[in-house]
Amino acid sequence: MPRAEQTPAAPKLSKAQVAALQVFLDRNGVSPGVIDGRMGSNVNKALDAWFEETGERVDPADTDLIVRRLAASGGLAFTTYTITSEDAAGPFIASIPSDYADKAKLDHLAYTSTVEMLAERFHMDEDFLILLNPEAKFELGEIITVADAGPSLEGEVARIEIRKTDRRAVVFDVSGKMLANYPVSIGSVETPSP
């Protein structure tokens, strides 16, 4: 009996390889969600968005290509950052309520810790930030490793599309060129969106 042909399994990538891919996509305006070193659905959707915009399929296992692209767009995927007095000072709150009505009563939506604030600033997952800095206490003056997502994107926005099937927001300029592409939460039965 002849054996059925099997598709080769996708190569197993390290967290560092996936994170480098995530930083590459993020720098180019195609957000993979938080940088966490995991090859999940947001990364796959970002790769599809990259293909839609550029016509180029990026092989996540082609680490040489990704490193070359990172070098051309600002350098390595990670850099160091020194925690400042402003970072360490907050303001922080003890916890953020899960109920939206309780959230609305807050004076402002603050962070609960320096880690949470820095993870947000550098587009990272908190656990991944801690994993990269296992000895860090995230205190004033500490030098930590963070993702280098590059400078903020610039351009004049003419149109924003919410693509419900992909759960992505796509931002275009007046010529129709994609400026940015981000994962979004569309809503649920409990919290419906229009």
C-alpha positions in Angstrom: 0.0 0.0 0.0 1.6 3.4 -1.0 2.3 5.9 1.7 0.5 9.2 1.6 2.7 12.2 1.0 3.1 14.2 4.2 3.7 17.9 4.3 6.9 18.8 6.2 6.3 20.2 9.6 7.0 23.9 10.0 10.4 24.4 11.7 10.3 25.1 15.4 11.5 28.6 16.0 13.1 29.9 19.2 11.4 32.7 21.2 14.3 35.0 20.0 13.6 34.2 16.4 9.9 34.8 16.7 10.5 38.0 18.6 12.8 39.3 15.9 10.1 38.6 13.3 7.6 40.4 15.5 9.9 43.4 15.9 10.4 43.5 12.1 6.7 43.5 11.4 6.0 46.0 14.2 8.7 48.4 12.8 7.0 48.2 9.4 3.5 49.1 10.7 2.1 45.6 10.6 1.6 44.8 14.3 1.9 41.2 15.4 0.2 42.2 18.7 2.5 42.2 21.8 6.0 41.1 21.3 6.1 37.8 23.2 8.3 35.4 21.2 5.3 33.2 20.4 4.1 32.3 16.9 0.4 32.8 17.3 -2.6 33.9 15.2 -1.7 37.6 15.4 1.7 36.9 13.9 0.2 34.9 11.1 -2.4 37.6 10.4 0.4 40.2 10.4 2.4 38.1 7.9 -0.7 37.9 5.7 -1.2 41.7 6.0 2.5 42.2 5.0 1.9 40.0 1.9 -1.2 41.9 1.1 0.7 45.2 1.3 4.0 44.2 -0.3 3.3 41.1 -2.3 6.2 39.4 -0.4 5.8 36.3 1.6 8.2 36.3 4.6 9.3 32.9 5.8 9.4 33.1 9.6 12.3 30.5 9.5 14.4 32.7 7.2 16.3 34.3 10.1 19.0 35.7 7.9 16.5 37.7 5.9 14.8 39.0 9.1 18.1 40.0 10.6 19.1 41.9 7.4 15.8 43.7 7.3 16.1 44.6 11.0 19.6 46.0 10.4 18.3 48.1 7.5 15.4 49.4 9.6 17.2 50.5 12.7 19.3 47.7 14.1 18.8 44.6 16.1 15.5 43.5 17.5 16.5 44.3 21.1 18.2 47.2 22.8 18.9 48.3 26.3 17.0 50.9 28.3 17.8 52.6 31.6 14.8 53.0 33.9 14.3 56.7 34.7 13.0 58.4 37.8 9.8 59.2 35.8 9.4 55.5 35.0 9.9 54.4 38.6 7.6 57.1 40.0 4.4 56.1 38.2 1.7 57.1 39.1 0.6 53.5 39.7 -2.6 52.1 41.1 -3.0 48.9 43.1 -5.3 47.2 40.6 -7.5 48.0 37.6 -11.2 46.9 38.0 -12.5 44.4 35.6 -16.0 45.9 35.5 -16.2 48.7 32.9 -18.5 50.8 35.1 -15.9 50.7 37.9 -13.1 51.6 35.3 -15.2 54.6 34.3 -15.1 55.9 37.9 -11.3 56.0 38.0 -9.6 59.5 37.7 -7.5 58.0 34.9 -6.5 54.6 33.7 -3.0 54.1 35.1 -0.5 51.3 35.2 -0.2 48.9 38.1 3.6 48.6 38.0 6.8 49.7 36.2 6.8 46.4 34.4 3.3 46.9 33.0 4.2 50.5 31.9 7.5 49.5 30.3 5.9 46.5 28.5 3.3 48.8 27.0 5.9 51.4 25.9 8.0 48.8 24.2 5.1 46.8 22.7 5.9 43.8 24.8 4.2 41.1 26.8 5.0 41.6 30.5 6.0 38.0 31.1 8.4 38.2 28.1 9.9 41.4 29.4 10.5 39.7 32.7 11.9 36.6 30.9 14.5 38.8 29.1 15.5 40.4 32.4 15.4 37.6 35.0 17.6 39.5 37.5 15.8 42.9 37.1 13.8 44.4 39.9 12.6 47.1 37.5 13.9 49.9 39.7 15.4 53.4 39.0 18.7 53.2 37.2 18.5 49.6 36.1 19.5 48.8 32.6 17.1 46.3 31.0 16.7 44.6 27.6 13.7 45.7 25.6 12.3 45.3 22.1 13.3 48.0 19.7 10.1 48.7 17.8 11.7 51.8 16.1 10.3 55.3 15.8 6.6 56.1 15.8 5.0 55.7 12.4 4.1 58.9 10.6 1.7 59.8 7.8 -1.6 61.5 7.1 -4.5 59.2 7.7 -7.3 59.3 5.2 -9.2 56.1 6.0 -9.4 53.4 8.6 -11.0 50.0 7.9 -12.0 47.6 10.6 -11.8 44.1 9.1 -14.1 42.0 11.3 -13.1 38.6 9.8 -9.4 39.2 10.4 -9.9 41.2 13.6 -7.6 43.9 12.2 -7.7 47.7 11.9 -6.0 48.9 8.7 -5.0 52.6 8.3 -4.5 54.1 4.8 -3.2 57.4 3.5 -4.9 59.4 0.8 -3.2 57.4 -2.0 -4.5 54.2 -0.6 -1.1 53.1 0.8 -1.4 51.1 4.0 0.2 53.1 6.9 -0.5 50.7 9.7 -2.2 47.4 10.4 -3.1 46.4 14.0 -5.0 43.6 15.7 -8.3 44.8 17.3 -11.0 43.4 19.6 -14.3 43.6 17.8 -16.6 42.9 20.7 -18.6 40.1 22.2 -22.0 39.1 23.4 -21.3 40.7 26.8 -19.7 43.9 25.3 -21.1 44.3 21.8 -19.6 46.7 19.3 -21.7 48.7 16.7 
